[in-house]
Amino acid sequence: MGKNVYSSEVKWAVVKDKLSGEFTNEEIMKKYGIKNNSQIKTWMRWFRNNEFYRFDQPIGKQYTYGLGPDLTSEDDKRERQLSHLKMENEILKKYMEIERELKKK
């Protein structure tokens, strides 16, 4: 068996689903075809530690100095950051909505 390669979109979707609290790890694994529970834990750890550059790095490639691929242009970096901030905003809105619903109960 070889290593699975997941796109950054899948990784972010998994983080979003996990933070929403609507899905269990098993449901997320089935939905996205993830073979191991530890993969979800790894992506969540990256998110909690603000290591967002890791979502775009290829397997086996560890960026330490520049925290990302050297070949990306400034526009690509801005676009990736904007995309991340939009997703983070969606997640926070969902969290606030859930929190409001819980306070009503």
Secondary structure, DSSP 8 states (H G I E B T S, - for coil): -------HHHHHHHHHHHHHTSS-HHHHHHHHT---HHHHHHHHHHHHTT-GGGGGS-TT----SSSS-TT--HHHHHHHHHHHHHHHHHHHHHHHHHHHHHHH-
